[in-house]
Structures are given as structure tokens and as C-alpha cells.
């Protein structure tokens, strides 16, 4: 390609971009409601750097994190599932059983009423959780909020819930990451159902290796005695608490949290996670 052709091509792209920006500005100016500077800048930024799906890379009209196809690709957990941990079960193995319990849950003591997860910890949902958790892609809270609005009503008895809290991070890991992903999810659920969120109710008093790096036996040992209720809040007593985490794997973390909450006087504890490790 000659220099002249390159220059002409560049000029055409520049004019198209200028036209698009001008059109966008005019559309904002014609809106009946006033446009804020932030909205204008955001719109212009989306024109210059169009948002893409964080999974497949497809161009998006709005910066929603996921395209519709990838959102539809999230594997939702359906019945039957374990009555205790929410793990999906093979339908043919539990015909005629109203409250099936998986093999793992038959051998353990749990301090929560039951746990439920929205989807399977695989594929798109797993990648979304990783991008949020380790890459700080908070734009994915938009599709996760949509997932919550679509799937939660049948999973948890929200009419009974007194307040919501989340599995805490140790202050060292919170400093490193900058946020607690479970706290962000708790905020979405609290906003959806207009239930108070007590983000500082639980404290992680011992710094431990990440659960994801450990075996099942090591997870159970690693998490014992690492949580505490902050102070002695009277509202915990006789309250029904919804405990939030991102992923349910062995249940060791949420069970230890539920144990501490029950010891502090909670009447019931329900657990909700975005995904189940199957």
C-alpha cells in the first residue's frame, strides 16, 4: 500500500470517527433529561474504544461485560440437587426422593440450614469469577446482577432473612486485591431484595493459604478457627442470616463461618454462592 493510500485511509477513518462522535454528542444534547459530563465522556470513550465481551471478544453496544450468547452459555444448576449443599445430582439416581442428599453431605455435620448455588463452576461462569476476583473486572457485576435477578427467587427464603453478610477476606489479602468479591455480590443481592448488608460482621483473624490450592482434607484443617464475629452485636441473636461466597467447593469455609455465627446466637444461616464446584 502506497503512502498516499495510507494517508487517504487514515483520513477516512478519522472523518468517520469524528462523524460518530458528533452524532453521539447531538443525540445526548437532544435528550429530554440533562446529560452529565461523566455520561458524555463515557459515551465518547465507548466510541473510541468500543467495549468487547470479556469472554469471546465480540463488540458490544453497551459495556456490559458479556455478550448475550456468552451470558446464555452460563450453566444454571437445576433440580434435582443436594438438599444440603446444592450440588447438582443425576435425576435417574434419585427418582421418587423429595429431599436427596449427596454422598459427601451424609458424612458431615453442617451448621447452616442449606446452601444453594446459581450455576456450575465451569466454562463461562468460572471465567467470569476469575476475571472479577483476580483481574478486577468489576464490569462483570452487570451480568452477575442480571443472573441474580433471573435465578434467585426460588433458591433462598428471602422473606425470612434478617440481614446478609459475606465470607470475609483477611486484611492482608483485602489490601492486595483491593476488594472482596463476595462483598460486592452481597451488595447486589441486598439491593435486589432490600435486605441490610452487614459487611463487617465477620472477621478473618488468621491468614491462611488460599483454599483453592489445598486438598479436601487440608481445606477442612486450614479453615478451623480463622473467623470471628466482630464485637457482640445484639442483632445477630435470633437472626436469620444469608451468608454469601463466590464458590462452594467442599463447604468448609461457609460451614466454619456458619458455626461462628450460630455460636454468636444466630437462629438460622443460609448460604448462597454464585457457583458450585461440583
PERAPE-V523877 format. One record per residue. N is the residue number from 0. RES is the residue in one letter. SS is DSSP state (H for helix, E for strand, - for the rest). Layout:
# PERAPE-V523877
n=N res=RES ss=SS
n=N res=RES ss=SS
This chain:
# PERAPE-V523877
n=0 res=X ss=-
n=1 res=X ss=-
n=2 res=X ss=H
n=3 res=X ss=H
n=4 res=X ss=H
n=5 res=X ss=H
n=6 res=X ss=H
n=7 res=X ss=H
n=8 res=X ss=H
n=9 res=X ss=H
n=10 res=X ss=H
n=11 res=X ss=H
n=12 res=X ss=H
n=13 res=X ss=H
n=14 res=X ss=H
n=15 res=X ss=H
n=16 res=X ss=H
n=17 res=X ss=H
n=18 res=X ss=H
n=19 res=X ss=H
n=20 res=X ss=H
n=21 res=X ss=H
n=22 res=X ss=H
n=23 res=X ss=H
n=24 res=X ss=H
n=25 res=X ss=H
n=26 res=X ss=H
n=27 res=X ss=H
n=28 res=X ss=H
n=29 res=X ss=-
n=30 res=X ss=-
n=31 res=X ss=-
n=32 res=X ss=-
n=33 res=X ss=-
n=34 res=X ss=-
n=35 res=X ss=-
n=36 res=X ss=H
n=37 res=X ss=H
n=38 res=X ss=H
n=39 res=X ss=H
n=40 res=X ss=H
n=41 res=X ss=H
n=42 res=X ss=H
n=43 res=X ss=H
n=44 res=X ss=H
n=45 res=X ss=H
n=46 res=X ss=H
n=47 res=X ss=H
n=48 res=X ss=-
n=49 res=X ss=-
n=50 res=X ss=-
n=51 res=X ss=E
n=52 res=X ss=-
n=53 res=X ss=-
n=54 res=X ss=-
n=55 res=X ss=-
n=56 res=X ss=-
n=57 res=X ss=-
n=58 res=X ss=E
n=59 res=X ss=-
n=60 res=X ss=-
n=61 res=X ss=-
n=62 res=X ss=-
n=63 res=X ss=-
n=64 res=X ss=-
n=65 res=X ss=-
n=66 res=X ss=-
n=67 res=X ss=H
n=68 res=X ss=H
n=69 res=X ss=H
n=70 res=X ss=H
n=71 res=X ss=H
n=72 res=X ss=-
n=73 res=X ss=-
n=74 res=X ss=-
n=75 res=X ss=E
n=76 res=X ss=-
n=77 res=X ss=-
n=78 res=X ss=-
n=79 res=X ss=-
n=80 res=X ss=E
n=81 res=X ss=-
n=82 res=X ss=-
n=83 res=X ss=-
n=84 res=X ss=-
n=85 res=X ss=-
n=86 res=X ss=-
n=87 res=X ss=E
n=88 res=X ss=-
n=89 res=X ss=-
n=90 res=X ss=H
n=91 res=X ss=H
n=92 res=X ss=H
n=93 res=X ss=-
n=94 res=X ss=-
n=95 res=X ss=-
n=96 res=X ss=-
n=97 res=X ss=-
n=98 res=X ss=-
n=99 res=X ss=-
n=100 res=X ss=-
n=101 res=X ss=-
n=102 res=X ss=H
n=103 res=X ss=H
n=104 res=X ss=H
n=105 res=X ss=H
n=106 res=X ss=-
n=107 res=X ss=-
n=108 res=X ss=-
n=109 res=X ss=-
n=110 res=X ss=-
n=111 res=X ss=-
n=112 res=X ss=-
n=113 res=X ss=E
n=114 res=X ss=E
n=115 res=X ss=E
n=116 res=X ss=E
n=117 res=X ss=E
n=118 res=X ss=E
n=119 res=X ss=E
n=120 res=X ss=-
n=121 res=X ss=-
n=122 res=X ss=H
n=123 res=X ss=H
n=124 res=X ss=H
n=125 res=X ss=H
n=126 res=X ss=H
n=127 res=X ss=H
n=128 res=X ss=H
n=129 res=X ss=H
n=130 res=X ss=H
n=131 res=X ss=H
n=132 res=X ss=H
n=133 res=X ss=H
n=134 res=X ss=H
n=135 res=X ss=-
n=136 res=X ss=-
n=137 res=X ss=H
n=138 res=X ss=H
n=139 res=X ss=H
n=140 res=X ss=H
n=141 res=X ss=H
n=142 res=X ss=H
n=143 res=X ss=H
n=144 res=X ss=H
n=145 res=X ss=H
n=146 res=X ss=H
n=147 res=X ss=H
n=148 res=X ss=H
n=149 res=X ss=H
n=150 res=X ss=H
n=151 res=X ss=-
n=152 res=X ss=-
n=153 res=X ss=-
n=154 res=X ss=-
n=155 res=X ss=-
n=156 res=X ss=-
n=157 res=X ss=H
n=158 res=X ss=H
n=159 res=X ss=H
n=160 res=X ss=-
n=161 res=X ss=-
n=162 res=X ss=E
n=163 res=X ss=E
n=164 res=X ss=E
n=165 res=X ss=E
n=166 res=X ss=-
n=167 res=X ss=-
n=168 res=X ss=-
n=169 res=X ss=-
n=170 res=X ss=H
n=171 res=X ss=H
n=172 res=X ss=H
n=173 res=X ss=H
n=174 res=X ss=H
n=175 res=X ss=H
n=176 res=X ss=H
n=177 res=X ss=-
n=178 res=X ss=-
n=179 res=X ss=-
n=180 res=X ss=H
n=181 res=X ss=H
n=182 res=X ss=H
n=183 res=X ss=H
n=184 res=X ss=H
n=185 res=X ss=H
n=186 res=X ss=H
n=187 res=X ss=H
n=188 res=X ss=H
n=189 res=X ss=H
n=190 res=X ss=H
n=191 res=X ss=H
n=192 res=X ss=H
n=193 res=X ss=-
n=194 res=X ss=-
n=195 res=X ss=-
n=196 res=X ss=E
n=197 res=X ss=-
n=198 res=X ss=-
n=199 res=X ss=-
n=200 res=X ss=-
n=201 res=X ss=E
n=202 res=X ss=E
n=203 res=X ss=E
n=204 res=X ss=-
n=205 res=X ss=-
n=206 res=X ss=-
n=207 res=X ss=-
n=208 res=X ss=-
n=209 res=X ss=-
n=210 res=X ss=H
n=211 res=X ss=H
n=212 res=X ss=H
n=213 res=X ss=-
n=214 res=X ss=-
n=215 res=X ss=H
n=216 res=X ss=H
n=217 res=X ss=H
n=218 res=X ss=H
n=219 res=X ss=H
n=220 res=X ss=H
n=221 res=X ss=H
n=222 res=X ss=-
n=223 res=X ss=-
n=224 res=X ss=-
n=225 res=X ss=-
n=226 res=X ss=E
n=227 res=X ss=E
n=228 res=X ss=E
n=229 res=X ss=-
n=230 res=X ss=-
n=231 res=X ss=-
n=232 res=X ss=-
n=233 res=X ss=H
n=234 res=X ss=H
n=235 res=X ss=H
n=236 res=X ss=-
n=237 res=X ss=-
n=238 res=X ss=-
n=239 res=X ss=E
n=240 res=X ss=E
n=241 res=X ss=E
n=242 res=X ss=E
n=243 res=X ss=E
n=244 res=X ss=E
n=245 res=X ss=E
n=246 res=X ss=E
n=247 res=X ss=E
n=248 res=X ss=-
n=249 res=X ss=-
n=250 res=X ss=-
n=251 res=X ss=H
n=252 res=X ss=H
n=253 res=X ss=H
n=254 res=X ss=H
n=255 res=X ss=H
n=256 res=X ss=H
n=257 res=X ss=H
n=258 res=X ss=H
n=259 res=X ss=H
n=260 res=X ss=H
n=261 res=X ss=H
n=262 res=X ss=H
n=263 res=X ss=-
n=264 res=X ss=-
n=265 res=X ss=-
n=266 res=X ss=-
n=267 res=X ss=E
n=268 res=X ss=E
n=269 res=X ss=E
n=270 res=X ss=E
n=271 res=X ss=E
n=272 res=X ss=E
n=273 res=X ss=E
n=274 res=X ss=E
n=275 res=X ss=E
n=276 res=X ss=-
n=277 res=X ss=-
